[in-house]
Amino acid sequence: MKSLINLTDLGVLSVTGEDAASFLQGQMTCDVNELIEHKGQLSAFCNPKGRVIATFLIIKTTEGFLLVLPKSLLITVQELLQHYKLRAKVEFSEMENLPIQRFLKPSTLRTPWILPETSEQFIPQSLALDTNGAVSFTKGCYTGQEIVVRTHYLGDVKRQLNLALCESIANVEPGCPIIDETGENVGTVLLAQVRSIPYKTKDSITGDVIETSVNKMIVLCVLNTDTIESTLRLDNALRDVLKIVGGRKHE
């Protein structure tokens, strides 16, 4: 599993019923009508201000739809959908003992899983959700759509998703602020996890190429677009320096 979230931290919400497809079409950012059966698609639920409440993988099945998302937001999402249900013929239930691993093929290190600490902070574009089919700009109305579409056409994205490395292997919590040289808050950690990073080096005596690895913290974060070239640090006790290794260029 490549994404920066533990498999045990994910749950599955089932959405079934006669109106399941049309109901979800009016709530999530992706186009439900374009889903391919049994193939996961990243998507999101937004609040009326266009801020992402939760991200998830949606899978179309013969019975309805499965939403794979962090367990810590599952009840929140279920209650949100129940609130919008009104008279729609749709039912929600938490599914257990499903082989979640089989649904996670679209999930990568850059998958912006949202947790309670980062919920309702970012628009989809700041999470790069508009680059991978997670947001449709043609399907019609859904909650938060007006803000999301307006941002798309104005191109006014002031924060962007970035992947960074940190030498420290101390625990880094989601929501941890990121600061620049002046101490100003310029970003937020979404997810962080220690991984073994492979690299090659030369033996100083023989000149032989040696393959080895080193443990580093991989940090998925959202940063102000005008601070990417700054010296950035985690606003934690150690003030760990972040090295940006990939992000979406601001257009």
Residue pairs with C-beta under 8 A, 6 or more apart in sequence:
1 7
1 101
1 104
1 107
2 107
2 108
2 109
3 104
3 107
3 108
3 109
3 111
3 113
3 191
4 109
4 111
4 113
4 190
4 191
4 192
4 193
4 218
4 220
5 70
5 111
5 113
5 191
5 193
7 100
7 101
7 104
9 70
9 71
9 72
10 68
10 69
10 70
10 71
10 100
11 68
11 69
11 70
11 71
11 74
11 94
11 95
12 66
12 67
12 68
12 94
12 95
12 96
12 98
12 100
13 66
13 67
13 69
13 74
13 77
13 78
13 92
13 93
13 94
13 95
14 63
14 64
14 65
14 66
14 67
14 91
14 92
14 93
14 94
14 95
15 23
15 24
15 64
15 65
15 66
15 67
15 81
15 90
15 91
15 92
16 63
16 64
16 65
16 90
16 91
16 93
17 23
17 64
17 88
17 89
17 90
17 91
18 89
18 90
19 88
19 89
19 90
20 64
20 65
20 90
21 32
21 33
21 65
22 88
23 81
23 84
23 85
23 88
23 90
24 32
24 58
24 65
25 31
25 32
25 33
25 139
25 140
25 142
26 84
26 141
26 142
26 143
27 45
27 81
27 84
27 142
27 143
28 43
28 44
28 45
28 58
28 142
29 43
29 44
29 45
29 46
29 124
29 129
29 134
29 135
29 136
29 142
29 144
29 148
30 41
30 42
30 43
30 44
30 58
30 133
30 134
30 135
30 136
31 136
31 138
31 139
32 58
32 60
32 65
33 139
34 133
34 136
35 41
35 58
35 59
35 60
35 65
36 60
37 60
37 61
37 62
38 59
38 60
38 61
39 59
39 60
40 57
40 58
40 59
40 68
40 103
40 104
40 105
40 106
40 107
41 57
41 58
41 59
41 106
41 133
41 134
42 55
42 56
42 57
42 106
42 107
42 111
42 129
42 132
42 133
42 134
43 55
43 56
43 57
43 58
43 129
43 134
44 52
44 53
44 54
44 55
44 56
44 114
44 124
44 127
44 129
44 134
44 135
45 52
45 53
45 54
45 56
45 77
45 80
45 143
46 52
46 53
46 123
46 124
46 142
46 143
46 144
46 145
46 147
46 148
47 53
47 120
47 143
47 144
48 143
48 144
49 144
49 147
50 123
50 124
50 144
50 145
50 146
50 147
50 148
50 151
51 120
51 121
51 122
51 123
51 144
52 114
52 119
52 120
52 121
52 122
52 123
52 124
52 127
52 129
53 73
53 76
53 77
53 80
53 114
53 119
53 120
54 69
54 70
54 73
54 76
54 77
54 114
54 119
55 69
55 111
55 112
55 113
55 114
55 127
55 129
55 134
56 67
56 68
56 69
56 77
57 67
57 68
57 69
57 103
57 104
57 106
57 107
58 65
58 66
58 67
58 68
59 65
59 66
59 67
59 68
59 103
66 95
66 98
66 103
67 77
68 100
68 103
68 104
69 77
69 113
70 113
70 114
70 115
72 115
72 116
73 114
73 115
73 116
73 119
74 94
76 116
76 119
78 92
78 94
81 90
81 92
82 92
84 143
106 132
109 163
109 218
109 220
110 128
110 161
110 163
110 220
110 246
112 127
112 128
112 129
112 161
112 190
112 191
112 220
112 222
113 190
113 191
114 122
114 127
114 190
115 174
115 175
115 190
115 191
117 173
117 174
117 175
118 174
118 175
118 188
118 190
121 188
121 222
122 159
122 222
123 147
123 148
123 151
123 157
124 130
124 134
124 135
124 148
125 135
125 148
125 151
125 152
125 157
126 157
126 158
126 159
126 160
126 161
126 222
127 161
127 190
127 222
128 160
128 161
128 248
129 135
130 137
130 152
131 248
135 148
135 152
137 148
137 149
137 152
151 157
155 251
157 225
157 250
157 251
158 224
158 225
159 187
159 222
159 223
159 224
159 225
160 222
160 223
160 225
160 228
160 247
160 248
160 249
160 250
161 190
161 220
161 221
161 222
161 247
161 248
162 187
162 220
162 221
162 222
162 223
162 228
162 244
162 246
162 247
162 248
163 218
163 219
163 220
163 221
163 244
163 245
163 246
163 247
164 218
164 219
164 220
164 221
164 232
164 242
164 243
164 244
164 245
165 197
165 216
165 217
165 218
165 219
165 242
165 243
165 245
166 172
166 192
166 216
166 217
166 218
166 219
166 234
166 240
166 241
166 242
166 243
167 216
167 217
167 240
167 241
168 217
168 234
168 238
168 240
169 194
169 215
169 216
169 217
170 217
170 236
170 238
170 240
172 189
172 192
172 217
172 219
172 234
172 236
172 240
173 189
173 192
174 189
174 190
174 191
174 192
175 188
175 189
176 188
176 189
176 192
176 234
176 235
176 236
177 185
177 187
177 188
177 189
177 234
177 235
178 185
178 186
178 187
178 188
178 189
178 221
178 223
178 232
178 233
178 234
178 235
178 242
179 185
179 186
179 232
179 233
179 234
179 235
180 186
180 227
180 230
180 231
180 232
180 233
181 230
181 231
185 235
186 223
186 224
186 227
186 230
186 232
187 221
187 222
187 223
187 224
187 227
187 232
188 221
188 222
189 219
189 220
189 221
189 234
190 220
190 221
190 222
191 219
191 220
192 217
192 218
192 219
192 220
193 217
193 218
194 215
194 216
194 217
194 218
195 215
195 216
195 217
195 218
196 213
196 214
196 215
197 213
197 214
197 215
197 216
198 211
198 212
198 213
199 211
199 212
199 213
199 214
200 209
200 210
200 211
200 212
201 209
201 210
201 212
202 208
202 209
202 210
203 209
203 210
217 240
219 234
219 242
221 242
223 232
223 244
223 247
225 250
228 244
228 247
231 241
232 241
232 242
232 244
233 239
233 240
233 241
233 242
234 240
234 242
